[in-house]
Amino acid sequence: MLTTDQKGAIAETAVAHAALRTGLNVYRPMAEGGRCDLIFEAGDRLLRVQCKWASRQGDVVIVRAYSSRRTRDGMLVRGYTDREIDGVAAYCPETERCYFMPIAFVGSRKQILLRLAETRNGQRAGLNWAAKFDFAAIDWSRLGAVAQLEERRRGTPEARGSSPLSSTAGEPADVTVMGSHEFRNRFGHHLERAAAGERLLITRHGQPFAQLVPPP
């Protein structure tokens, strides 16, 4: 039986190996205790990566997107924010594959389910297909550019939950960017924002997916 530390070490090693095979340069922090385990060089952007051991249950890979440690007051569970990391990388020993999820996709979720095969009832909406998050399927140069864009939101108020696209060619300065998970969870609220005149750009897997514009 592997310990938690052993699983973490194996996951980091597997993730680093997968990243190197895709042509990324990989760096490791000199000291432990930070929120990221590895740093990927994607084009001209450095991505802070948290590594996770993922388990498979049936046709689903389960990624734990939080950290936990025991304190005097009990177990402390913490998620991750875009101020700490740029994405979560997970190694699943059952599939022998590594998966990467940008922090914009992870959002506030503590657990992510990646599907390996079709559901028995034929459901397709709202599913996260593992193949789309596989290291080999990711356009890392594009991901680096999107992460650079997300970095600009750190100077905006937290309550807005948006990312200005003022420096993106062809887009007006008042466009708001958000992950598809955030958009889905507060659909009605975001519809009201658009009706009030705000333009919303929804990303999926760290890439532009859809746009909501105010009525003419």
Secondary structure, DSSP 8 states (H G I E B T S, - for coil): ---HHHHHHHHHHHHHHHHHHTT-EEE--SSSSSS-SEEEEETTEEEEEEEEE-EEETTEEEEE--EEEEETTEEEEE---TTT-SEEEEEETTTTEEEEEEHHHHTT-SEEEEESS--TT---TT--BHHHHBGGG--HHHHHHHHHHHHGGGGS-GGG---B-TTSTTS-TTEEEEEHHHHHHTHHHHHHHHHTT-EEEEEETTEEEEEE----
